[in-house]
Amino acid sequence: MAVSKRKSSQSGDSKDQIVYSEFGNSHSEALQRGVPDLLPNQQNLRVQVSRKGRGGKTVTVITGFQGKAETLADLLKKLKNQCGTGGTVREETLEIQGDHAQKLLQILVQLGYKAKVSGG
């Protein structure tokens, strides 16, 4: 049985120090991948209406974003307010409840994005 030994600090500090870690520090900033936050006119977005895997509910999905999570959250909030409905961010895609493809296309073009309706 392995026994773990920890040296107690004499200064009264209660912080735990990691002496050894096999796979590195998972909270290291060096391991986090930087996401380029492209300008709206440099992004090609696809707007499509989908029901697949949602129990028959219609959802408008916007894909093709290349940006930070905060930027997507702000854009999602604007789009939800314009459509008067709910939505979510999933893996760099925006999902807006309901069939709002044409309305979202107009809003995205006004905001400066290159957007197209995809699918029939």
Stockholm file with secondary structure:
# STOCKHOLM 1.0

chainA/1-120         MAVSKRKSSQSGDSKDQIVYSEFGNSHSEALQRGVPDLLPNQQNLRVQVSRKGRGGKTVTVITGFQGKAETLADLLKKLKNQCGTGGTVREETLEIQGDHAQKLLQILVQLGYKAKVSGG
#=GR chainA/1-120 SS CCCCCCCCCTTCCCCCCCCCCTTCCTTCGGGSCCCCCCCGGGCEEEEEEECTTTTTCCEEEEECCCSCHHHHHHHHHHHHHHHTSCEEEETTEEEEESSCHHHHHHHHHHTTCEEEECCC
#=GC SS_cons         CCCCCCCCCTTCCCCCCCCCCTTCCTTCGGGSCCCCCCCGGGCEEEEEEECTTTTTCCEEEEECCCSCHHHHHHHHHHHHHHHTSCEEEETTEEEEESSCHHHHHHHHHHTTCEEEECCC
//
